[in-house]
């Protein structure tokens, strides 16, 4: 986790995901568009978003990796 963004105390900085959207608008470089909306402050009054273009293989790999992390703590 050396390359993760950290705060002044060395803790990994994270923002809560509030929502997401996907679209399958195909262009030359992407098969799937992904928009992640996240809270900027603790009160979640300020929201920002990042938008990504992924290939179908990247989207599948991301889904599988997220699912494997989720099941590892469910027991």
Backbone as JSON Lines, residues from 0, in Angstrom:
{"i":0,"aa":"X","n":[0.83,-1.2,0.0],"ca":[0.0,0.0,0.0],"c":[0.87,1.26,0.0]}
{"i":1,"aa":"X","n":[2.07,1.11,-0.5],"ca":[2.99,2.24,-0.52],"c":[2.52,3.38,-1.42]}
{"i":2,"aa":"X","n":[1.81,3.07,-2.49],"ca":[1.45,4.1,-3.46],"c":[0.09,4.72,-3.19]}
{"i":3,"aa":"X","n":[-0.59,4.32,-2.11],"ca":[-1.9,4.87,-1.77],"c":[-1.73,6.27,-1.2]}
{"i":4,"aa":"X","n":[-2.73,7.14,-1.42],"ca":[-2.71,8.48,-0.84],"c":[-2.93,8.38,0.66]}
{"i":5,"aa":"X","n":[-2.15,9.17,1.41],"ca":[-2.22,9.13,2.87],"c":[-2.38,10.54,3.43]}
{"i":6,"aa":"X","n":[-2.94,10.6,4.65],"ca":[-3.08,11.89,5.31],"c":[-1.79,12.21,6.06]}
{"i":7,"aa":"X","n":[-1.78,13.32,6.8],"ca":[-0.59,13.76,7.51],"c":[-0.12,12.8,8.58]}
{"i":8,"aa":"X","n":[-0.99,11.92,9.05],"ca":[-0.64,10.94,10.08],"c":[-0.24,9.59,9.5]}
{"i":9,"aa":"X","n":[-0.23,9.49,8.19],"ca":[0.16,8.24,7.54],"c":[-0.98,7.26,7.32]}
{"i":10,"aa":"X","n":[-2.21,7.67,7.63],"ca":[-3.37,6.81,7.4],"c":[-3.81,6.92,5.95]}
{"i":11,"aa":"X","n":[-4.29,5.82,5.39],"ca":[-4.78,5.83,4.02],"c":[-6.03,6.68,3.95]}
{"i":12,"aa":"X","n":[-6.04,7.63,3.0],"ca":[-7.21,8.5,2.8],"c":[-8.23,7.78,1.93]}
{"i":13,"aa":"X","n":[-9.46,7.74,2.42],"ca":[-10.55,7.15,1.65],"c":[-11.76,8.06,1.7]}
{"i":14,"aa":"X","n":[-12.58,7.98,0.69],"ca":[-13.84,8.72,0.62],"c":[-14.95,7.71,0.42]}
{"i":15,"aa":"X","n":[-16.07,7.87,1.13],"ca":[-17.16,6.91,0.97],"c":[-17.83,7.03,-0.39]}
{"i":16,"aa":"X","n":[-18.06,5.9,-1.03],"ca":[-18.8,5.87,-2.29],"c":[-20.28,6.06,-1.97]}
{"i":17,"aa":"X","n":[-20.9,7.03,-2.61],"ca":[-22.32,7.31,-2.38],"c":[-23.17,6.66,-3.47]}
{"i":18,"aa":"X","n":[-22.6,6.51,-4.63],"ca":[-23.34,5.91,-5.72],"c":[-22.44,5.69,-6.92]}
{"i":19,"aa":"X","n":[-22.99,5.01,-7.9],"ca":[-22.26,4.77,-9.15],"c":[-23.24,4.59,-10.28]}
{"i":20,"aa":"X","n":[-22.72,4.79,-11.46],"ca":[-23.5,4.6,-12.68],"c":[-22.61,3.91,-13.7]}
{"i":21,"aa":"X","n":[-23.22,3.1,-14.53],"ca":[-22.48,2.48,-15.62],"c":[-23.24,2.72,-16.92]}
{"i":22,"aa":"X","n":[-22.51,2.69,-18.0],"ca":[-23.12,2.82,-19.32],"c":[-22.3,1.97,-20.29]}
{"i":23,"aa":"X","n":[-22.93,1.5,-21.32],"ca":[-22.23,0.68,-22.31],"c":[-22.15,1.42,-23.64]}
{"i":24,"aa":"X","n":[-21.76,2.67,-23.57],"ca":[-21.56,3.47,-24.77],"c":[-20.2,3.11,-25.35]}
{"i":25,"aa":"X","n":[-20.24,2.43,-26.45],"ca":[-18.99,1.91,-27.02],"c":[-18.33,2.98,-27.89]}
{"i":26,"aa":"X","n":[-17.05,3.21,-27.61],"ca":[-16.24,4.08,-28.47],"c":[-14.94,3.35,-28.82]}
{"i":27,"aa":"X","n":[-13.96,4.05,-29.32],"ca":[-12.74,3.38,-29.78],"c":[-11.93,2.74,-28.65]}
{"i":28,"aa":"X","n":[-12.03,3.28,-27.43],"ca":[-11.15,2.84,-26.36],"c":[-11.85,2.14,-25.21]}
{"i":29,"aa":"X","n":[-13.15,2.23,-25.11],"ca":[-13.85,1.72,-23.94],"c":[-15.11,0.96,-24.35]}
{"i":30,"aa":"X","n":[-15.42,-0.07,-23.57],"ca":[-16.66,-0.8,-23.73],"c":[-17.67,-0.42,-22.66]}
{"i":31,"aa":"X","n":[-17.16,-0.02,-21.49],"ca":[-18.0,0.31,-20.34],"c":[-17.54,1.63,-19.75]}
{"i":32,"aa":"X","n":[-18.49,2.49,-19.46],"ca":[-18.19,3.72,-18.73],"c":[-18.62,3.53,-17.28]}
{"i":33,"aa":"X","n":[-17.8,3.98,-16.35],"ca":[-18.09,3.86,-14.93],"c":[-17.93,5.22,-14.28]}
{"i":34,"aa":"X","n":[-18.97,5.64,-13.56],"ca":[-18.93,6.91,-12.82],"c":[-19.07,6.57,-11.34]}
{"i":35,"aa":"X","n":[-18.07,6.94,-10.53],"ca":[-18.1,6.73,-9.09],"c":[-18.33,8.07,-8.4]}
{"i":36,"aa":"X","n":[-19.4,8.15,-7.63],"ca":[-19.72,9.37,-6.89],"c":[-19.34,9.16,-5.43]}
{"i":37,"aa":"X","n":[-18.62,10.13,-4.85],"ca":[-18.12,9.96,-3.49],"c":[-18.26,11.24,-2.69]}
{"i":38,"aa":"X","n":[-18.32,11.07,-1.37],"ca":[-18.42,12.21,-0.47],"c":[-17.06,12.84,-0.25]}
{"i":39,"aa":"X","n":[-17.03,14.16,-0.29],"ca":[-15.78,14.89,-0.1],"c":[-15.55,15.2,1.37]}
{"i":40,"aa":"X","n":[-16.62,15.42,2.13],"ca":[-16.51,15.75,3.54],"c":[-17.24,14.7,4.39]}
{"i":41,"aa":"X","n":[-17.07,14.77,5.71],"ca":[-17.69,13.79,6.6],"c":[-19.21,13.86,6.61]}
{"i":42,"aa":"X","n":[-19.78,15.05,6.36],"ca":[-21.23,15.21,6.36],"c":[-21.87,14.77,5.04]}
{"i":43,"aa":"X","n":[-21.05,14.44,4.06],"ca":[-21.49,14.03,2.73],"c":[-22.32,15.1,2.04]}
{"i":44,"aa":"X","n":[-22.1,16.36,2.41],"ca":[-22.8,17.46,1.76],"c":[-22.15,17.82,0.43]}
{"i":45,"aa":"X","n":[-20.85,17.63,0.33],"ca":[-20.15,17.87,-0.92],"c":[-19.89,16.52,-1.6]}
{"i":46,"aa":"X","n":[-20.28,16.43,-2.85],"ca":[-20.12,15.2,-3.61],"c":[-19.28,15.5,-4.84]}
{"i":47,"aa":"X","n":[-18.39,14.6,-5.15],"ca":[-17.6,14.71,-6.37],"c":[-17.71,13.37,-7.1]}
{"i":48,"aa":"X","n":[-17.16,13.31,-8.29],"ca":[-17.24,12.07,-9.07],"c":[-16.0,11.92,-9.94]}
{"i":49,"aa":"X","n":[-15.66,10.69,-10.19],"ca":[-14.63,10.34,-11.16],"c":[-15.29,9.45,-12.2]}
{"i":50,"aa":"X","n":[-14.9,9.62,-13.45],"ca":[-15.48,8.85,-14.55],"c":[-14.37,8.13,-15.28]}
{"i":51,"aa":"X","n":[-14.62,6.85,-15.58],"ca":[-13.62,6.0,-16.19],"c":[-14.18,5.3,-17.41]}
{"i":52,"aa":"X","n":[-13.31,4.96,-18.32],"ca":[-13.65,4.09,-19.43],"c":[-12.87,2.8,-19.26]}
{"i":53,"aa":"X","n":[-13.56,1.68,-19.33],"ca":[-12.92,0.38,-19.16],"c":[-13.24,-0.51,-20.35]}
{"i":54,"aa":"X","n":[-12.31,-1.41,-20.65],"ca":[-12.63,-2.46,-21.62],"c":[-13.51,-3.48,-20.91]}
{"i":55,"aa":"X","n":[-14.14,-4.34,-21.67],"ca":[-14.98,-5.38,-21.08],"c":[-14.15,-6.28,-20.16]}
{"i":56,"aa":"X","n":[-12.93,-6.6,-20.56],"ca":[-12.06,-7.44,-19.72],"c":[-11.69,-6.76,-18.43]}
{"i":57,"aa":"X","n":[-11.4,-5.45,-18.47],"ca":[-11.1,-4.71,-17.25],"c":[-12.31,-4.67,-16.32]}
{"i":58,"aa":"X","n":[-13.49,-4.44,-16.87],"ca":[-14.7,-4.38,-16.05],"c":[-14.95,-5.73,-15.37]}
{"i":59,"aa":"X","n":[-14.76,-6.82,-16.11],"ca":[-14.95,-8.15,-15.53],"c":[-13.93,-8.42,-14.44]}
{"i":60,"aa":"X","n":[-12.68,-8.09,-14.68],"ca":[-11.63,-8.3,-13.68],"c":[-11.87,-7.47,-12.43]}
{"i":61,"aa":"X","n":[-12.31,-6.23,-12.61],"ca":[-12.61,-5.37,-11.47],"c":[-13.75,-5.95,-10.64]}
{"i":62,"aa":"X","n":[-14.81,-6.39,-11.31],"ca":[-15.94,-7.0,-10.61],"c":[-15.53,-8.23,-9.82]}
{"i":63,"aa":"X","n":[-14.71,-9.08,-10.44],"ca":[-14.25,-10.29,-9.77],"c":[-13.38,-9.97,-8.56]}
{"i":64,"aa":"X","n":[-12.5,-8.97,-8.7],"ca":[-11.63,-8.61,-7.59],"c":[-12.43,-8.0,-6.44]}
{"i":65,"aa":"X","n":[-13.38,-7.14,-6.74],"ca":[-14.23,-6.57,-5.69],"c":[-15.04,-7.66,-5.0]}
{"i":66,"aa":"X","n":[-15.59,-8.59,-5.77],"ca":[-16.38,-9.67,-5.18],"c":[-15.52,-10.55,-4.27]}
{"i":67,"aa":"X","n":[-14.29,-10.81,-4.66],"ca":[-13.43,-11.67,-3.83],"c":[-13.07,-10.99,-2.52]}
{"i":68,"aa":"X","n":[-12.91,-9.67,-2.52],"ca":[-12.64,-8.95,-1.27],"c":[-13.87,-8.98,-0.37]}
{"i":69,"aa":"X","n":[-15.05,-8.84,-0.96],"ca":[-16.27,-8.83,-0.17],"c":[-16.55,-10.17,0.5]}
{"i":70,"aa":"X","n":[-16.25,-11.27,-0.18],"ca":[-16.53,-12.57,0.4],"c":[-15.47,-13.0,1.4]}
{"i":71,"aa":"X","n":[-14.3,-12.37,1.35],"ca":[-13.22,-12.8,2.26],"c":[-13.55,-12.46,3.71]}
{"i":72,"aa":"X","n":[-14.34,-11.44,3.97],"ca":[-14.67,-11.09,5.36],"c":[-16.07,-11.53,5.77]}
{"i":73,"aa":"X","n":[-16.84,-12.06,4.83],"ca":[-18.19,-12.53,5.18],"c":[-18.16,-13.87,5.9]}
{"i":74,"aa":"X","n":[-17.1,-14.62,5.71],"ca":[-16.99,-15.91,6.4],"c":[-17.64,-16.93,5.64]}
